[in-house]
Amino acid sequence: MFQRVFGGNRWFLSFVLVLLAGCAVPADFRYPVVEGGQSVDLTGKAVVVLASDIRERTSLRPDLKHFGQVYFVRIDDSYLARGESSYDFGIEYSLASDWAALASEDENRLAKVFVIDPGTYVLEKVSIGSSPTTIGRGFNPQTGLVRYGGFQVQAGEVVDLGRLLVHMHFYSGYFSARVEENTTDAQRALGQVFPDLVTSMVSRPLEVAATMPFH
C-alpha cells in the first residue's frame, strides 16, 4: 500500500513532555474516542479499534516507555486543504493516565474505539510532544504515495487495526514501527461501548512503514 535518548528520570521526562505539548497547536479531531455511555449513530459509518504504544530504543534503553501521539487523516478532495492540526482521529498521550498507571493499567496504551466515515485513511503524523515528529505529510496526492501507513474501511465494518508499536531511535533520527495482534484488548474496548458489535469485529491490521524519519 505504500513505499518503502532522552536521559534522566522518568518523571522529569514527563514534565518536559507536558511543556513541549503545551507549545504545540491542539489537535482538532473529526472523530473523537468513543466512551462508554455515549449515544452514537452508526448509520453509514465504520467502527475501528486501535491501540498505540510509543517507546524509545537505544543501546542503554532498548525498550523504554515513552509518550506521544499518532494521527490519521482520510484521503479525500479536502486532504490538501486540511489545516496543520486538523485530523480525522488519533491517540494522544495523557499525563493523568500515565500517573494513574502506577496503580492500574496504562490507559495510554490500551485500545480506543472510533466511529468514522468509510474510506482510505493514512497515518499522517507520529510525534513525541511537539518534537520529534515525522517529516512531511502522510500522503502525496500527485504521486499517490502513502508514506507512513494506512488502512481502508467500508461502511458497516467493525475492524480491529491492532496495536501500533513505535520505537524512537533518537540519535539515529527515525521511528521504527510494526503492528502487533491486540484482539483481547480490542474486544474489551469495543465491549465497553458497543457490546453488540464484538462478535462482528474482524482483525485487519493497520499497514505501516518499517521506518519513519523524524525531525
C-alpha positions in Angstrom: 0.0 0.0 0.0 3.0 2.3 0.5 6.6 2.7 -0.4 9.0 1.7 1.1 17.7 9.4 24.4 16.5 11.1 26.4 18.5 10.6 29.6 17.3 11.3 33.1 14.5 10.5 35.4 11.1 9.3 34.0 9.2 12.0 35.9 11.5 14.7 34.6 10.7 13.4 31.1 7.0 13.6 31.8 7.4 17.2 32.9 9.4 18.1 29.8 6.8 16.4 27.6 4.0 18.4 29.1 5.9 21.6 28.4 6.5 20.6 24.8 2.9 19.6 24.3 1.8 22.9 25.7 3.7 24.7 22.9 2.1 22.6 20.2 -1.2 23.5 18.4 -4.0 21.5 19.9 -5.3 18.7 17.6 -8.8 19.1 16.1 -10.5 15.7 15.6 -13.5 15.0 13.5 -14.0 11.7 15.3 -13.0 11.6 19.0 -12.6 8.5 21.0 -16.0 6.9 21.8 -16.5 6.5 25.5 -18.9 4.1 27.3 -22.4 5.5 27.7 -22.3 7.7 24.6 -25.1 7.5 22.1 -23.6 7.3 18.6 -25.4 7.0 15.3 -23.7 4.2 13.3 -25.7 4.7 10.1 -23.3 4.8 7.1 -20.3 4.6 9.5 -17.5 2.2 10.2 -16.0 1.3 13.6 -12.3 0.9 14.1 -10.4 -0.1 17.2 -6.7 0.8 17.6 -4.0 0.9 20.4 -0.7 2.7 20.2 2.5 2.2 22.2 5.4 4.6 21.8 8.8 3.6 23.2 12.4 4.6 23.0 15.2 2.3 21.9 18.9 3.0 22.5 21.9 0.9 23.4 21.3 1.6 27.1 17.5 1.6 27.0 16.2 -1.0 24.5 12.6 -0.7 25.4 11.7 2.4 27.5 8.1 3.6 27.6 7.7 7.0 26.0 4.8 9.4 25.5 3.5 10.6 22.1 0.7 10.9 19.6 -0.4 9.2 16.4 -2.8 11.0 14.0 -4.8 9.8 11.0 -6.4 11.6 8.1 -8.9 10.4 5.4 -7.9 10.8 1.8 -10.5 12.9 0.0 -10.8 16.1 -2.0 -10.2 18.2 1.1 -6.9 16.5 2.0 -4.6 19.2 0.9 -6.8 22.0 2.4 -6.7 20.5 5.8 -5.1 22.6 8.5 -1.9 21.7 10.2 -3.6 20.3 13.3 -6.8 19.0 11.6 -7.1 15.2 11.8 -9.9 12.7 11.5 -8.9 10.7 14.6 -5.9 9.9 16.7 -4.5 8.8 20.0 -2.9 11.4 22.3 -0.8 10.9 25.4 -2.4 11.8 28.7 -0.2 12.6 31.7 -3.1 11.9 34.0 -3.4 8.4 32.6 0.3 7.9 33.0 0.2 8.8 36.7 -2.9 6.5 37.1 -0.9 3.7 35.5 1.1 3.4 38.7 -1.8 1.8 40.4 -3.7 0.2 37.4 -3.5 -0.4 33.7 -1.9 2.3 31.5 -4.8 3.8 29.6 -2.4 5.5 27.2 -1.6 2.1 25.8 -5.0 0.4 25.8 -7.2 0.1 22.7 -9.5 3.0 21.7 -12.8 2.9 19.7 -13.6 5.3 16.9 -16.7 5.7 14.7 -15.5 7.1 11.4 -16.7 7.6 7.8 -15.8 4.8 5.4 -12.8 5.4 3.1 -9.0 5.3 3.0 -7.0 6.7 5.9 -3.3 7.4 6.2 -1.1 7.7 9.2 -0.5 11.4 9.0 1.9 12.0 11.9 3.7 10.4 14.7 5.2 12.7 17.4 6.5 12.9 20.9 5.4 16.2 22.4 6.0 18.8 19.8 9.2 17.0 18.6 10.4 14.6 17.4 7.8 14.5 14.6 7.6 12.6 11.4 8.8 14.6 8.4 6.1 15.8 5.9 2.6 14.6 5.3 1.4 11.1 5.2 0.1 11.2 1.6 1.3 12.7 -1.7 -1.8 13.3 -4.0 0.4 13.9 -7.0 2.2 10.5 -6.8 -0.3 8.5 -4.8 2.4 7.7 -2.3 1.3 6.7 1.2 4.4 7.5 3.2 3.9 6.1 6.7 0.9 3.7 6.6 -2.8 3.4 6.4 -5.9 1.3 6.0 -9.2 1.1 4.2 -12.6 0.5 5.8 -16.2 0.2 4.4 -19.5 1.3 5.9 -20.8 -1.2 8.4 -17.4 -2.8 9.1 -16.1 -3.2 12.6 -12.3 -3.6 12.4 -9.5 -4.2 14.9 -6.5 -2.4 13.5 -4.1 -4.0 16.0 -1.6 -2.4 18.3 0.8 0.1 16.7 4.2 -0.2 18.3 6.6 2.6 17.6 10.2 2.8 18.9 12.0 6.1 18.8 15.7 5.8 17.8 16.6 9.3 19.0 20.2 9.5 18.0 19.6 7.9 14.6 16.7 10.2 13.7 13.9 7.7 12.9 11.0 5.8 14.3 10.7 2.0 13.7 7.2 0.7 13.6 5.2 -2.5 13.5 1.7 -3.6 14.3 1.0 -6.4 16.8 -2.0 -8.6 17.4 -4.3 -7.0 20.0 -7.5 -9.0 19.8 -8.2 -9.4 23.6 -7.7 -5.7 24.3 -9.8 -4.7 21.3 -12.7 -6.9 22.3 -12.5 -5.4 25.8 -12.6 -1.8 24.5 -15.4 -2.5 22.0 -17.4 -4.4 24.6 -17.4 -1.3 26.8 -19.1 0.9 24.2 -20.7 -1.4 21.6 -21.2 -4.8 23.2 -23.4 -6.0 20.4 -20.7 -5.5 17.8 -18.0 -7.6 19.5 -18.9 -10.7 17.5 -18.9 -8.7 14.3 -15.3 -7.4 14.7 -12.7 -8.6 12.2 -8.9 -8.3 12.6 -7.3 -6.3 9.8 -4.0 -4.9 11.0 -3.0 -1.4 10.0 -0.3 -1.3 7.4 2.8 0.7 8.4 6.2 1.5 7.1 9.1 -0.2 9.0 10.9 3.1 9.5 9.8 6.7 9.6 12.3 9.6 9.7 11.7 12.4 12.1 13.0 15.9 12.9 
